[in-house]
Amino acid sequence: MKRSISSIFITIFLLTLLSGCNPSETSTIIGRYIESNNGAHMIISESIGPIVMNNKSKNDTLFDDLQTGDKIKITCTPVAESYPGLCGVYKLKLIAQGSIEDISKETLDNLKEMGWIDNY
């Protein structure tokens, strides 16, 4: 019995390690909110750039009260290395209201060129 339980724990550990996923790891990111053409929610981090946010919280209305340019703080999974990045959000806090003018023109141009946003 001991051996089978040990084997199960080792297998779970190895699968977690191989998947690169550690649910206990989280990141905190501060940035500006923008909603894309397809309804995806994004945060524009000064250090990372655009990141698509997936709702991993138990709050179905997590993004509902946000406006483009709002400054937010999120607690999320580590950001996937892609462009734009990708993360799952557990918590979100509105720091300050904002507008489209609070997002750099260069970032907006890049997102427009890639088809994430239309005119701004």
C-alpha positions as CSV (number, residue, x, y, z in Angstrom):
1,M,0.0,0.0,0.0
2,K,2.8,2.4,0.9
3,R,4.4,1.9,-2.5
4,S,1.3,2.6,-4.5
5,I,0.6,5.9,-2.6
6,S,4.2,6.9,-3.1
7,S,4.0,6.1,-6.8
8,I,0.9,8.2,-7.1
9,F,2.5,11.2,-5.5
10,I,5.6,10.9,-7.6
11,T,3.5,10.6,-10.8
12,I,1.5,13.7,-9.9
13,F,4.6,15.6,-9.1
14,L,6.3,14.6,-12.4
15,L,3.2,15.5,-14.4
16,T,3.0,18.9,-12.7
17,L,6.7,19.5,-13.3
18,L,6.5,18.4,-17.0
19,S,3.4,20.5,-17.6
20,G,5.3,23.6,-16.3
21,C,2.2,24.4,-14.2
22,N,2.4,25.2,-10.6
23,P,-1.0,26.3,-9.3
24,S,0.5,27.8,-6.2
25,E,2.6,30.3,-8.2
26,T,1.0,33.7,-8.9
27,S,2.1,37.0,-10.3
28,T,1.0,40.5,-9.5
29,I,0.8,42.9,-12.5
30,I,-0.2,46.6,-12.6
31,G,-1.3,48.0,-16.0
32,R,-4.0,49.6,-18.1
33,Y,-7.1,47.7,-19.2
34,I,-8.4,47.4,-22.8
35,E,-11.0,45.2,-24.4
36,S,-10.2,43.7,-27.8
37,N,-12.4,43.4,-30.9
38,N,-13.3,39.8,-30.0
39,G,-14.2,40.7,-26.4
40,A,-10.9,39.5,-24.9
41,H,-9.9,41.4,-21.8
42,M,-6.3,42.7,-21.8
43,I,-3.9,44.4,-19.5
44,I,-1.1,46.5,-20.8
45,S,1.9,46.2,-18.5
46,E,4.7,48.6,-18.9
47,S,7.3,45.9,-18.3
48,I,5.7,43.0,-20.2
49,G,3.4,44.6,-22.8
50,P,-0.1,43.4,-23.7
51,I,-1.4,40.4,-21.9
52,V,-4.7,38.6,-22.6
53,M,-6.5,37.9,-19.3
54,N,-8.7,34.8,-18.8
55,N,-11.0,34.9,-15.8
56,K,-10.0,32.2,-13.3
57,S,-11.9,33.8,-10.4
58,K,-15.3,32.7,-9.1
59,N,-16.6,36.1,-10.1
60,D,-18.3,36.0,-13.5
61,T,-18.5,39.8,-13.7
62,L,-14.8,40.4,-12.9
63,F,-14.2,42.6,-16.0
64,D,-17.7,44.1,-16.3
65,D,-17.1,47.5,-14.7
66,L,-13.8,48.3,-16.5
67,Q,-13.3,51.0,-19.1
68,T,-10.4,51.2,-21.6
69,G,-7.5,52.9,-19.9
70,D,-8.4,52.0,-16.3
71,K,-5.4,51.3,-14.2
72,I,-5.8,47.9,-12.6
73,K,-3.8,45.5,-10.4
74,I,-4.3,41.7,-11.0
75,T,-3.2,38.6,-9.3
76,C,-2.7,35.9,-11.9
77,T,-1.0,32.8,-13.1
78,P,2.5,33.3,-14.5
79,V,2.3,35.0,-18.0
80,A,2.7,32.7,-20.9
81,E,5.5,33.7,-23.3
82,S,3.7,34.7,-26.4
83,Y,2.7,38.0,-27.9
84,P,0.4,39.1,-26.5
85,G,1.1,37.3,-23.3
86,L,-1.6,35.1,-21.7
87,C,-2.6,34.7,-18.0
88,G,-5.4,33.5,-15.8
89,V,-6.7,36.2,-13.4
90,Y,-7.7,35.3,-9.8
91,K,-8.1,38.8,-8.4
92,L,-8.5,42.2,-9.9
93,K,-8.5,45.6,-8.3
94,L,-9.3,49.0,-9.9
95,I,-6.6,51.5,-8.9
96,A,-7.7,54.5,-11.0
97,Q,-10.1,55.3,-13.8
98,G,-8.5,56.1,-17.1
99,S,-9.1,56.5,-20.8
100,I,-7.6,55.4,-24.1
101,E,-5.1,58.4,-23.8
102,D,-3.5,56.5,-20.9
103,I,-2.3,53.8,-23.3
104,S,0.8,54.5,-25.5
105,K,0.2,55.1,-29.2
106,E,2.9,52.6,-30.0
107,T,1.0,49.8,-28.1
108,L,-2.3,50.8,-29.7
109,D,-0.7,50.8,-33.1
110,N,0.8,47.3,-32.5
111,L,-2.5,45.9,-31.3
112,K,-4.4,47.5,-34.3
113,E,-1.8,46.0,-36.7
114,M,-2.3,42.5,-35.2
115,G,-6.1,42.9,-35.4
116,W,-6.8,43.0,-31.7
117,I,-8.4,46.5,-31.8
118,D,-9.9,48.7,-34.4
119,N,-9.8,52.5,-34.4
120,Y,-9.0,54.3,-31.2
